[in-house]
Amino acid sequence: MHAEEAYVLSPADVSNIRKYVQHKYGALPQEKKTEMIADAVNRIIHKQLPSFDESIKRQVTAQLIRTAVLEQKRPVRADDIFAACLLLLDEREQEIEQPMHQWVEKQLSSVVEIGRYRQAMDKLRSSIERTDMSAVPLPNASLSVNESWLQLKNDLQPADDDQLANELLRAEGSGSSGLAEVIPLPLPLASQNAPVPRKRSNHAIVYGLLSLLLVSVSLLYGESLTRTLRGTQPEPAILAPIEPVEIVELDGLPQELRYVEIDKKRLTQYLKGKSSILARQPYLDAIIAQAKSFDIHPLLLFAITGQEQAFVPTTNKQAKDIANNPFNVFHSWKEYNTTISDSAEIASRTIVNLSKGRPEGMDPFTWINRKYAEDPNWSNGVRSIFASMKQYVETTSKK
């Protein structure tokens, strides 16, 4: 059984988040409160990952949510993060190795020399290759990979000479993000010929300095955590009210892409012309409702579904599954299959966030494209579909 401190997101954490949302937003619909809790869980996991690029962190987060949270319905642990990184990424690449090395040091609360780390990882990689783990997907291989994580921890246990340097770090545990700046501090090791009293004096000075740093970090971390739980400085994902102007600051979405009332009858006709399952309920109203909540033109969301999934034609045998996430948020509908309301909210929030900071004169579709999709022609497709839908809905509605 895993100890409580081994959890990145413990049962107590989930319970506290749920209680807080229920108490603070008891009047909201249960579906909305569930979405707020899920978003909070997503952000917590995201922050506990190694310091990869954001695109890589999103990939790993989606994998962990799909396997540990949705499929296995259990808290996420440090060994789950290690398993996801090990099986999704090439840890030998520089942009992966350095953050992974730092993350392992943080989990072990110990300074690990890079050569020793690489030797342990090579040993671990050989073990995985011998069991042919590289061909096994994460959900079916997590136990073996977690055993490998235990092997890595055993291989990287600090030597006796490192005991004093790591003593305070172990006391803090793996949960404090503030220790990231403390872990790499080098400690001068006295030579064997140095007088005993001098050696003890150096240790006392180092111990005292680290103690001051540890107390400062702990106080700052505790104050930050208290403010978050009490709501004095809430994160937008947990505490965002449903009024659109208070959820996010819209400083980059142009007026022509802001919310307007549309002719639902004409929109339905357009979608039926594409044999789209999105013309039905609950899909149609759910997308429009999220567009209104985030002050986004509804046709923009529908245009994205057209680009991503050709409006999800009913002739597709998997239409109902695809319709749960026709925006392909968190990479694809296969990896993140949820509800249409949830995926529409995530897509809307993403559009608003990616629209921020848009330079004057920059096309909004192109600006959103830079992070929403890897295909550089994605913006051209969405722009064209949006214009076509807008012309059809507005022109025919005036006849």
Secondary structure, DSSP 8 states (H G I E B T S, - for coil): ---GGGBSS-HHHHHHHHHHHHHHTTTS-HHHHHHHHHHHHHHHHHHHS-S--HHHHHHHHHHHIIIIIIIS-S--BHHHHHHHHHHHS-TTSHHHHHHHHHHHHHHHTS---HHHHHHHHHHHHHHHHHTTGGGS-HHHHHHHHHHHHHHHHHHT---GGGHHHHHHHHHH-TT-GGGGGTTT-------TTS-HHHHHHHHHHHHHHHHHHHHHHHHHHHHHHHHHHHTSS--HHHH--SSHHHHS--SSS-GGGS-----HHHHHHHHHHTTBGGGSTTHHHHHHHHHHHTT--HHHHHHHHHHHHTT-BTTSTTHHHHTTSTT-TTS-TTT----HHHHHHHHHHHHHHHHTT--TT--HHHHHHHHH-S-TTHHHHHHHHHHHHHHHHHHHHT-
